[in-house]
Amino acid sequence: MKIAGLQMKCAKDPAANLAKAVEMIAMAVERGARLIATQQLFTLPWFAYESRRDPFRWAEPIDGPTVSTLQETAQKHGIVLVGTFFEKDGDSYFNTAAVIEKNGALIGRYRKVHLPQIPLWEEKSYFQSGDLGFPVFETSAARIGVQICWDNFFPEGSRIMALQGAQIIIAPTAAALASQSRWEKMISANAIANNVFILRINRAGKEDRQTFYGRSFCVNPYGELTTSPAGANDAIVFSEIDLNEVQETRDIWTFFRDRRPELYGELSRP
């Protein structure tokens, strides 16, 4: 199966970014992709570099223009889509990924659980911590989990999703600075420990305060790159994967068989 990630430079106009993504999806479909995912908050400029009220105007409900357009696009092309958006749910706001089936149906959503509050990533000023746990979505392409950006540095989430049967973890990110080697090591470690594919899709391009370096990639259940990482500009990252590798890897590296959950109580303590 061929999967693809959309690595984009984002303009200040959300409608233009959404239209650009729709065009890139069509290009990925022409190349045979059956599962396509976006980077973190792909329709928006990276506003979380500082704390202010203005960006809340971009928040939208689950049936807003971003998810609705992705649903129409998924149905048109007959593909599974994972797309991120700034979600408004009543008086609550989340950094969310919507998972959409090839018939356009919304299967569900993942809300980012771990939120950084560090210089240039002031996310706790905008989002609440996700309240939906770590769901796995049964799609026509694969069983999918999602870990948005900072989530990937907390291995508990990846393990929970793998235990629930995830075969692929989608990892939309917005990483700048000289952090590529750390990201690659962390995501590869999660893939090895849980015997899953992980598709990391990063932002690209210079914005107000950061330059996002792209370098999106996919790793297999052995933690090995399936293709070379993308460059620093707009790119569609393709990867040919065989889902049978998930079980084959677990049969060889028997981490799940040898687990001792009765001794892991410390993990759930504050």
C-alpha positions in Angstrom: 0.0 0.0 0.0 1.2 3.5 -0.8 0.8 6.2 1.9 1.6 9.9 1.6 2.2 13.0 3.8 1.7 16.6 2.7 4.6 18.8 3.7 3.6 22.5 3.1 4.7 26.0 3.4 1.7 27.8 4.9 0.4 31.3 3.9 -1.5 33.6 6.2 -4.8 32.8 4.4 -6.4 29.6 5.7 -8.6 29.2 2.6 -5.5 29.4 0.3 -3.7 26.8 2.5 -6.7 24.5 2.3 -7.0 24.8 -1.5 -3.3 24.1 -1.8 -3.7 20.9 0.3 -6.6 19.7 -1.8 -4.4 20.1 -4.9 -1.6 18.2 -3.3 -4.0 15.4 -2.3 -5.1 15.1 -6.0 -1.4 14.8 -7.0 -0.8 12.1 -4.3 -3.8 10.2 -5.5 -2.5 10.2 -9.1 0.7 8.6 -7.7 -1.4 5.8 -6.1 -1.7 6.9 -2.4 -4.5 5.3 -0.5 -3.9 7.0 2.9 -2.9 10.6 3.0 -2.2 12.8 6.0 -1.4 16.5 6.7 1.1 18.3 8.9 0.0 19.9 12.1 -2.5 22.8 11.7 -1.9 22.7 7.9 -4.5 25.4 7.0 -3.0 28.1 9.4 0.1 30.1 9.9 2.0 29.1 13.0 0.3 31.4 15.5 1.4 29.7 18.7 4.8 31.5 18.8 3.3 33.9 21.3 0.2 34.2 23.4 -2.6 36.5 22.1 -6.3 36.5 21.4 -6.4 37.1 17.7 -5.9 33.5 16.5 -9.0 32.2 18.1 -11.0 33.5 15.2 -9.5 30.6 13.2 -11.0 27.9 15.5 -13.8 26.0 13.9 -16.2 23.1 14.9 -15.8 19.6 13.6 -18.3 20.3 10.8 -16.5 23.5 9.8 -14.8 24.2 6.4 -11.6 22.3 7.0 -13.1 18.9 7.9 -16.0 19.3 5.5 -13.6 20.0 2.6 -11.5 17.0 3.6 -14.6 14.8 3.7 -15.6 15.9 0.2 -12.0 15.3 -1.0 -11.8 11.8 0.6 -15.1 10.8 -1.0 -14.1 12.2 -4.4 -10.9 10.3 -4.6 -11.8 7.2 -2.5 -9.0 7.6 0.0 -8.5 7.7 3.8 -7.5 11.2 5.0 -6.1 12.4 8.3 -6.2 16.2 8.6 -5.5 18.5 11.5 -7.4 21.7 12.5 -7.9 24.2 15.3 -11.1 22.8 16.9 -13.7 24.7 18.8 -16.1 22.6 20.8 -18.4 24.8 22.8 -16.1 26.8 25.1 -13.2 24.4 24.6 -10.4 24.5 22.1 -8.2 21.6 20.9 -5.4 20.8 18.5 -7.2 18.0 16.7 -6.8 15.5 13.9 -9.9 14.2 12.0 -9.8 10.7 10.6 -12.0 10.4 7.4 -12.9 7.2 5.6 -12.8 6.9 1.8 -16.6 7.4 1.5 -16.2 10.8 3.2 -17.5 9.6 6.6 -15.9 11.0 9.7 -14.6 8.0 11.7 -13.4 10.0 14.6 -10.9 12.5 16.0 -7.8 12.6 18.1 -7.1 15.6 20.3 -3.5 16.4 21.1 -2.8 15.3 24.7 0.6 16.8 25.5 1.0 20.5 25.1 4.3 22.4 25.2 4.6 25.8 26.8 8.1 26.8 25.7 9.4 29.8 23.7 7.8 29.9 20.2 5.4 27.0 21.1 3.0 28.6 23.5 0.3 26.0 22.9 -1.3 26.0 26.4 -2.4 29.6 25.6 -4.7 28.2 22.9 -5.5 24.5 23.4 -6.8 22.3 26.2 -5.2 18.9 26.7 -7.0 16.3 24.7 -9.8 14.4 26.5 -10.4 11.5 24.1 -7.4 9.4 25.2 -5.5 7.4 22.5 -8.0 5.9 20.1 -7.3 3.6 17.2 -9.3 4.1 14.1 -10.3 1.1 12.0 -10.2 2.3 8.4 -10.3 0.6 5.0 -6.6 1.3 4.6 -5.3 0.3 8.0 -5.8 0.6 11.8 -4.5 4.1 12.5 -3.4 6.0 15.6 -2.4 9.7 15.8 0.2 11.4 17.8 0.4 15.2 17.2 3.9 16.7 17.5 4.9 16.9 21.2 2.9 13.7 21.9 5.6 11.7 20.2 8.0 12.4 23.0 5.7 10.6 25.5 6.0 6.9 24.6 3.0 5.9 26.7 0.6 7.0 24.0 2.2 5.0 21.2 2.3 1.9 23.4 -1.4 2.3 24.2 -2.3 2.6 20.6 -0.1 -0.4 19.6 -1.8 -2.5 22.2 -5.1 -1.6 20.7 -4.0 -2.8 17.3 -2.6 0.2 15.6 -0.6 -0.6 12.5 0.3 3.0 11.5 0.8 6.0 13.7 0.4 9.4 11.9 2.6 12.1 13.4 1.8 15.6 12.2 4.4 18.1 13.5 5.5 21.7 13.5 9.2 21.5 14.3 11.8 24.1 13.7 15.4 24.7 15.0 18.1 22.0 14.6 15.9 19.2 15.9 15.7 16.7 13.0 18.1 14.1 14.5 16.2 14.1 17.8 12.8 13.7 16.1 14.2 10.9 13.9 15.6 9.0 16.9 12.4 9.4 19.0 10.0 8.3 16.3 12.3 5.4 15.3 12.4 4.3 18.9 8.6 4.4 19.2 8.3 2.4 16.0 10.9 -0.2 17.2 9.3 -0.6 20.7 5.8 -1.0 19.3 6.5 -2.6 15.9 4.4 -0.1 14.0 4.9 2.2 11.0 5.1 5.9 11.8 4.6 8.6 9.2 6.0 12.0 10.5 4.8 15.0 8.5 6.5 18.3 9.4 5.8 21.9 8.3 8.1 23.7 5.9 9.0 27.3 5.2 9.8 30.5 6.9 7.0 32.1 9.0 6.9 35.1 11.4 9.3 33.8 14.0 10.4 30.3 12.9 11.7 28.5 9.9 10.2 25.0 9.7 12.6 22.6 8.1 10.3 19.9 6.7 12.3 16.7 6.4 9.2 14.5 6.7 9.8 10.8 6.7 8.3 7.3 7.4 9.8 4.5 9.4 8.9 0.8 9.4 8.3 -1.5 12.4 12.1 -2.0 12.6 12.6 1.8 13.0 14.2 2.1 9.6 13.5 4.8 7.1 11.4 3.6 4.3 12.6 6.4 2.1 14.9 9.4 2.4 13.5 12.3 4.4 12.0 15.1 2.3 13.8 18.4 1.8 12.8 21.8 3.3 10.2 22.9 0.7 6.7 21.8 -0.3 6.7 18.0 -0.8 4.6 14.9 -0.9 6.3 12.2 1.0 5.4 8.8 -0.4 6.1 5.4 1.2 5.3 1.9 0.0 4.4 -0.2 3.1 3.4 -3.8 3.7 1.2 -4.1 6.8 2.1 -7.7 7.2 5.5 -6.4 8.5 3.8 -5.3 11.7 2.9 -8.9 12.8 6.1 -10.3 11.3 8.2 -8.0 13.3 6.3 -8.8 16.5 6.9 -12.5 15.9 10.6 -11.9 15.8 11.0 -9.1 18.4 8.6 -10.4 21.1 8.3 -7.2 23.1 4.5 -7.6 23.5 4.7 -11.2 24.5 7.3 -10.4 27.2 5.6 -7.4 28.8 5.0 -7.4 32.6 2.1 -5.0 33.0 1.5 -6.1 36.6 4.8 -4.3 37.5 4.1 -1.1 35.6 1.8 0.6 38.2 4.3 3.4 38.7 3.5 4.7 35.2 0.0 5.7 36.2 1.0 7.7 39.3 1.1 11.5 39.1 
